[in-house]
Amino acid sequence: MKAESPNELNRENENIEADDYEAEQNLLGFFQLLLKVDMRVNPNLYKKKGIKEQKKGTEK
């Protein structure tokens, strides 16, 4: 096994960090897209309720 120089280790670490950042951004973008699709398919779930409607829902 070859000993790696500090510069090679540093470059490898930077590549891993860049890959992690890209993966995180891809995941966030995917969930943002899912939310947009769900908001389009089920707009009634995302409408803001008025104060009277909120009180109705909590009363039994």
Biopython code that builds the backbone (N, CA, C, O; Angstrom):
import numpy as np
from Bio.PDB.StructureBuilder import StructureBuilder

atoms = [
    (1, "MET", "N", (0.843, -1.180, 0.000)),
    (1, "MET", "CA", (0.000, 0.000, 0.000)),
    (1, "MET", "C", (0.890, 1.246, 0.000)),
    (1, "MET", "O", (1.820, 1.347, 0.800)),
    (2, "LYS", "N", (0.609, 2.172, -0.879)),
    (2, "LYS", "CA", (1.412, 3.379, -1.056)),
    (2, "LYS", "C", (0.975, 4.453, -0.057)),
    (2, "LYS", "O", (-0.218, 4.679, 0.145)),
    (3, "ALA", "N", (1.949, 5.104, 0.559)),
    (3, "ALA", "CA", (1.646, 6.202, 1.473)),
    (3, "ALA", "C", (1.272, 7.432, 0.647)),
    (3, "ALA", "O", (1.976, 7.801, -0.292)),
    (4, "GLU", "N", (0.168, 8.050, 1.007)),
    (4, "GLU", "CA", (-0.302, 9.230, 0.266)),
    (4, "GLU", "C", (0.244, 10.493, 0.906)),
    (4, "GLU", "O", (0.395, 10.579, 2.124)),
    (5, "SER", "N", (0.535, 11.462, 0.070)),
    (5, "SER", "CA", (1.046, 12.729, 0.579)),
    (5, "SER", "C", (-0.112, 13.550, 1.157)),
    (5, "SER", "O", (-1.271, 13.295, 0.831)),
    (6, "PRO", "N", (0.194, 14.528, 2.009)),
    (6, "PRO", "CA", (-0.862, 15.373, 2.586)),
    (6, "PRO", "C", (-1.675, 16.114, 1.514)),
    (6, "PRO", "O", (-2.873, 16.339, 1.686)),
    (7, "ASN", "N", (-1.019, 16.491, 0.409)),
    (7, "ASN", "CA", (-1.744, 17.171, -0.664)),
    (7, "ASN", "C", (-2.773, 16.262, -1.312)),
    (7, "ASN", "O", (-3.879, 16.701, -1.628)),
    (8, "GLU", "N", (-2.419, 14.995, -1.514)),
    (8, "GLU", "CA", (-3.358, 14.042, -2.108)),
    (8, "GLU", "C", (-4.535, 13.791, -1.177)),
    (8, "GLU", "O", (-5.681, 13.706, -1.620)),
    (9, "LEU", "N", (-4.248, 13.673, 0.112)),
    (9, "LEU", "CA", (-5.323, 13.463, 1.096)),
    (9, "LEU", "C", (-6.244, 14.676, 1.155)),
    (9, "LEU", "O", (-7.462, 14.530, 1.263)),
    (10, "ASN", "N", (-5.668, 15.861, 1.083)),
    (10, "ASN", "CA", (-6.454, 17.088, 1.126)),
    (10, "ASN", "C", (-7.375, 17.172, -0.096)),
    (10, "ASN", "O", (-8.547, 17.523, 0.035)),
    (11, "ARG", "N", (-6.849, 16.851, -1.278)),
    (11, "ARG", "CA", (-7.658, 16.875, -2.509)),
    (11, "ARG", "C", (-8.782, 15.848, -2.445)),
    (11, "ARG", "O", (-9.911, 16.113, -2.859)),
    (12, "GLU", "N", (-8.450, 14.666, -1.916)),
    (12, "GLU", "CA", (-9.454, 13.609, -1.793)),
    (12, "GLU", "C", (-10.561, 14.040, -0.830)),
    (12, "GLU", "O", (-11.739, 13.788, -1.086)),
    (13, "ASN", "N", (-10.190, 14.682, 0.269)),
    (13, "ASN", "CA", (-11.158, 15.165, 1.249)),
    (13, "ASN", "C", (-12.052, 16.248, 0.632)),
    (13, "ASN", "O", (-13.257, 16.270, 0.884)),
    (14, "GLU", "N", (-11.477, 17.132, -0.163)),
    (14, "GLU", "CA", (-12.258, 18.176, -0.832)),
    (14, "GLU", "C", (-13.250, 17.560, -1.826)),
    (14, "GLU", "O", (-14.383, 18.027, -1.945)),
    (15, "ASN", "N", (-12.823, 16.515, -2.537)),
    (15, "ASN", "CA", (-13.716, 15.838, -3.479)),
    (15, "ASN", "C", (-14.884, 15.190, -2.753)),
    (15, "ASN", "O", (-16.018, 15.240, -3.231)),
    (16, "ILE", "N", (-14.617, 14.582, -1.603)),
    (16, "ILE", "CA", (-15.682, 13.950, -0.825)),
    (16, "ILE", "C", (-16.664, 15.009, -0.340)),
    (16, "ILE", "O", (-17.876, 14.805, -0.408)),
    (17, "GLU", "N", (-16.151, 16.144, 0.152)),
    (17, "GLU", "CA", (-17.016, 17.224, 0.620)),
    (17, "GLU", "C", (-17.875, 17.776, -0.523)),
    (17, "GLU", "O", (-19.051, 18.078, -0.325)),
    (18, "ALA", "N", (-17.292, 17.906, -1.706)),
    (18, "ALA", "CA", (-18.036, 18.407, -2.864)),
    (18, "ALA", "C", (-19.128, 17.414, -3.257)),
    (18, "ALA", "O", (-20.240, 17.815, -3.601)),
    (19, "ASP", "N", (-18.813, 16.127, -3.208)),
    (19, "ASP", "CA", (-19.810, 15.095, -3.511)),
    (19, "ASP", "C", (-20.941, 15.109, -2.486)),
    (19, "ASP", "O", (-22.110, 14.976, -2.846)),
    (20, "ASP", "N", (-20.595, 15.270, -1.214)),
    (20, "ASP", "CA", (-21.615, 15.333, -0.162)),
    (20, "ASP", "C", (-22.523, 16.538, -0.362)),
    (20, "ASP", "O", (-23.741, 16.434, -0.213)),
    (21, "TYR", "N", (-21.934, 17.679, -0.698)),
    (21, "TYR", "CA", (-22.718, 18.891, -0.924)),
    (21, "TYR", "C", (-23.668, 18.704, -2.108)),
    (21, "TYR", "O", (-24.837, 19.086, -2.046)),
    (22, "GLU", "N", (-23.150, 18.114, -3.184)),
    (22, "GLU", "CA", (-23.977, 17.894, -4.364)),
    (22, "GLU", "C", (-25.122, 16.925, -4.065)),
    (22, "GLU", "O", (-26.247, 17.138, -4.516)),
    (23, "ALA", "N", (-24.844, 15.878, -3.319)),
    (23, "ALA", "CA", (-25.880, 14.903, -2.960)),
    (23, "ALA", "C", (-26.955, 15.562, -2.102)),
    (23, "ALA", "O", (-28.144, 15.300, -2.281)),
    (24, "GLU", "N", (-26.538, 16.412, -1.176)),
    (24, "GLU", "CA", (-27.494, 17.119, -0.318)),
    (24, "GLU", "C", (-28.384, 18.045, -1.146)),
    (24, "GLU", "O", (-29.596, 18.101, -0.935)),
    (25, "GLN", "N", (-27.787, 18.761, -2.078)),
    (25, "GLN", "CA", (-28.555, 19.668, -2.924)),
    (25, "GLN", "C", (-29.526, 18.909, -3.824)),
    (25, "GLN", "O", (-30.649, 19.361, -4.048)),
    (26, "ASN", "N", (-29.099, 17.761, -4.338)),
    (26, "ASN", "CA", (-29.984, 16.938, -5.163)),
    (26, "ASN", "C", (-31.172, 16.445, -4.347)),
    (26, "ASN", "O", (-32.302, 16.439, -4.837)),
    (27, "LEU", "N", (-30.928, 16.035, -3.117)),
    (27, "LEU", "CA", (-32.004, 15.541, -2.260)),
    (27, "LEU", "C", (-32.990, 16.654, -1.923)),
    (27, "LEU", "O", (-34.203, 16.448, -1.957)),
    (28, "LEU", "N", (-32.465, 17.836, -1.597)),
    (28, "LEU", "CA", (-33.343, 18.970, -1.291)),
    (28, "LEU", "C", (-34.172, 19.362, -2.515)),
    (28, "LEU", "O", (-35.360, 19.659, -2.392)),
    (29, "GLY", "N", (-33.557, 19.364, -3.676)),
    (29, "GLY", "CA", (-34.277, 19.678, -4.906)),
    (29, "GLY", "C", (-35.358, 18.665, -5.206)),
    (29, "GLY", "O", (-36.436, 19.026, -5.679)),
    (30, "PHE", "N", (-35.082, 17.403, -4.938)),
    (30, "PHE", "CA", (-36.067, 16.346, -5.163)),
    (30, "PHE", "C", (-37.284, 16.542, -4.261)),
    (30, "PHE", "O", (-38.419, 16.436, -4.727)),
    (31, "PHE", "N", (-37.062, 16.828, -2.970)),
    (31, "PHE", "CA", (-38.186, 17.030, -2.063)),
    (31, "PHE", "C", (-38.951, 18.313, -2.390)),
    (31, "PHE", "O", (-40.164, 18.374, -2.190)),
    (32, "GLN", "N", (-38.270, 19.320, -2.882)),
    (32, "GLN", "CA", (-38.948, 20.544, -3.307)),
    (32, "GLN", "C", (-39.864, 20.244, -4.488)),
    (32, "GLN", "O", (-40.984, 20.750, -4.547)),
    (33, "LEU", "N", (-39.399, 19.432, -5.421)),
    (33, "LEU", "CA", (-40.208, 19.027, -6.559)),
    (33, "LEU", "C", (-41.412, 18.193, -6.105)),
    (33, "LEU", "O", (-42.522, 18.391, -6.599)),
    (34, "LEU", "N", (-41.198, 17.269, -5.174)),
    (34, "LEU", "CA", (-42.310, 16.473, -4.645)),
    (34, "LEU", "C", (-43.372, 17.362, -4.000)),
    (34, "LEU", "O", (-44.569, 17.133, -4.178)),
    (35, "LEU", "N", (-42.939, 18.368, -3.258)),
    (35, "LEU", "CA", (-43.876, 19.281, -2.621)),
    (35, "LEU", "C", (-44.675, 20.054, -3.658)),
    (35, "LEU", "O", (-45.887, 20.212, -3.506)),
    (36, "LYS", "N", (-44.029, 20.536, -4.701)),
    (36, "LYS", "CA", (-44.740, 21.257, -5.757)),
    (36, "LYS", "C", (-45.785, 20.372, -6.430)),
    (36, "LYS", "O", (-46.901, 20.817, -6.699)),
    (37, "VAL", "N", (-45.426, 19.128, -6.698)),
    (37, "VAL", "CA", (-46.366, 18.196, -7.327)),
    (37, "VAL", "C", (-47.545, 17.939, -6.391)),
    (37, "VAL", "O", (-48.698, 17.950, -6.824)),
    (38, "ASP", "N", (-47.259, 17.709, -5.118)),
    (38, "ASP", "CA", (-48.333, 17.439, -4.165)),
    (38, "ASP", "C", (-49.232, 18.657, -3.990)),
    (38, "ASP", "O", (-50.446, 18.512, -3.846)),
    (39, "MET", "N", (-48.654, 19.849, -4.000)),
    (39, "MET", "CA", (-49.471, 21.066, -3.887)),
    (39, "MET", "C", (-50.381, 21.223, -5.098)),
    (39, "MET", "O", (-51.486, 21.751, -4.975)),
    (40, "ARG", "N", (-49.936, 20.776, -6.251)),
    (40, "ARG", "CA", (-50.747, 20.855, -7.457)),
    (40, "ARG", "C", (-51.850, 19.798, -7.443)),
    (40, "ARG", "O", (-52.966, 20.059, -7.891)),
    (41, "VAL", "N", (-51.542, 18.611, -6.934)),
    (41, "VAL", "CA", (-52.501, 17.512, -6.919)),
    (41, "VAL", "C", (-53.519, 17.682, -5.786)),
    (41, "VAL", "O", (-54.696, 17.368, -5.963)),
    (42, "ASN", "N", (-53.077, 18.173, -4.631)),
    (42, "ASN", "CA", (-53.945, 18.313, -3.449)),
    (42, "ASN", "C", (-53.934, 19.747, -2.928)),
    (42, "ASN", "O", (-53.458, 19.980, -1.817)),
    (43, "PRO", "N", (-54.437, 20.707, -3.684)),
    (43, "PRO", "CA", (-54.362, 22.102, -3.226)),
    (43, "PRO", "C", (-55.183, 22.354, -1.960)),
    (43, "PRO", "O", (-54.877, 23.269, -1.197)),
    (44, "ASN", "N", (-56.221, 21.550, -1.734)),
    (44, "ASN", "CA", (-57.050, 21.740, -0.548)),
    (44, "ASN", "C", (-56.274, 21.497, 0.746)),
    (44, "ASN", "O", (-56.644, 22.040, 1.786)),
    (45, "LEU", "N", (-55.232, 20.713, 0.709)),
    (45, "LEU", "CA", (-54.433, 20.447, 1.906)),
    (45, "LEU", "C", (-53.523, 21.615, 2.271)),
    (45, "LEU", "O", (-52.998, 21.665, 3.384)),
    (46, "TYR", "N", (-53.332, 22.546, 1.353)),
    (46, "TYR", "CA", (-52.397, 23.640, 1.567)),
    (46, "TYR", "C", (-53.073, 24.999, 1.680)),
    (46, "TYR", "O", (-52.399, 26.022, 1.803)),
    (47, "LYS", "N", (-54.418, 25.014, 1.639)),
    (47, "LYS", "CA", (-55.129, 26.282, 1.802)),
    (47, "LYS", "C", (-55.093, 26.681, 3.267)),
    (47, "LYS", "O", (-55.232, 25.843, 4.158)),
    (48, "LYS", "N", (-54.903, 27.974, 3.504)),
    (48, "LYS", "CA", (-54.921, 28.471, 4.871)),
    (48, "LYS", "C", (-56.373, 28.546, 5.330)),
    (48, "LYS", "O", (-57.250, 29.005, 4.599)),
    (49, "LYS", "N", (-56.604, 28.089, 6.547)),
    (49, "LYS", "CA", (-57.942, 28.120, 7.113)),
    (49, "LYS", "C", (-58.125, 29.412, 7.888)),
    (49, "LYS", "O", (-57.184, 29.950, 8.470)),
    (50, "GLY", "N", (-59.353, 29.894, 7.880)),
    (50, "GLY", "CA", (-59.672, 31.073, 8.668)),
    (50, "GLY", "C", (-59.769, 30.711, 10.140)),
    (50, "GLY", "O", (-59.756, 29.532, 10.493)),
    (51, "ILE", "N", (-59.865, 31.708, 10.992)),
    (51, "ILE", "CA", (-59.928, 31.478, 12.436)),
    (51, "ILE", "C", (-61.176, 30.672, 12.801)),
    (51, "ILE", "O", (-61.099, 29.769, 13.633)),
    (52, "LYS", "N", (-62.323, 30.983, 12.192)),
    (52, "LYS", "CA", (-63.556, 30.255, 12.504)),
    (52, "LYS", "C", (-63.451, 28.793, 12.093)),
    (52, "LYS", "O", (-63.926, 27.919, 12.819)),
    (53, "GLU", "N", (-62.849, 28.510, 10.965)),
    (53, "GLU", "CA", (-62.706, 27.125, 10.501)),
    (53, "GLU", "C", (-61.752, 26.353, 11.402)),
    (53, "GLU", "O", (-61.950, 25.159, 11.622)),
    (54, "GLN", "N", (-60.722, 27.009, 11.929)),
    (54, "GLN", "CA", (-59.789, 26.336, 12.804)),
    (54, "GLN", "C", (-60.464, 25.972, 14.123)),
    (54, "GLN", "O", (-60.220, 24.896, 14.670)),
    (55, "LYS", "N", (-61.305, 26.857, 14.632)),
    (55, "LYS", "CA", (-62.019, 26.578, 15.891)),
    (55, "LYS", "C", (-63.017, 25.447, 15.704)),
    (55, "LYS", "O", (-63.207, 24.639, 16.612)),
    (56, "LYS", "N", (-63.665, 25.376, 14.527)),
    (56, "LYS", "CA", (-64.610, 24.295, 14.250)),
    (56, "LYS", "C", (-63.925, 22.946, 14.316)),
    (56, "LYS", "O", (-64.475, 21.990, 14.863)),
    (57, "GLY", "N", (-62.765, 22.868, 13.779)),
    (57, "GLY", "CA", (-62.031, 21.612, 13.720)),
    (57, "GLY", "C", (-61.591, 21.114, 15.093)),
    (57, "GLY", "O", (-61.433, 19.907, 15.279)),
    (58, "THR", "N", (-61.390, 22.007, 16.058)),
    (58, "THR", "CA", (-60.929, 21.593, 17.381)),
    (58, "THR", "C", (-62.082, 21.295, 18.326)),
    (58, "THR", "O", (-61.881, 20.609, 19.329)),
    (59, "GLU", "N", (-63.277, 21.784, 18.042)),
    (59, "GLU", "CA", (-64.437, 21.537, 18.918)),
    (59, "GLU", "C", (-64.987, 20.153, 18.689)),
    (59, "GLU", "O", (-64.971, 19.638, 17.571)),
    (60, "LYS", "N", (-65.474, 19.556, 19.759)),
    (60, "LYS", "CA", (-66.094, 18.221, 19.645)),
    (60, "LYS", "C", (-67.492, 18.237, 20.184)),
    (60, "LYS", "O", (-68.170, 17.210, 20.172)),
]
sb = StructureBuilder()
sb.init_structure("model")
sb.init_model(0)
sb.init_chain("A")
sb.init_seg("    ")
for serial, (resi, resn, name, xyz) in enumerate(atoms, 1):
    if name == "N":
        sb.init_residue(resn, " ", resi, " ")
    sb.init_atom(name, np.array(xyz, "f"), 0.0, 1.0, " ", f" {name:<3s}", serial, name[0])
structure = sb.get_structure()
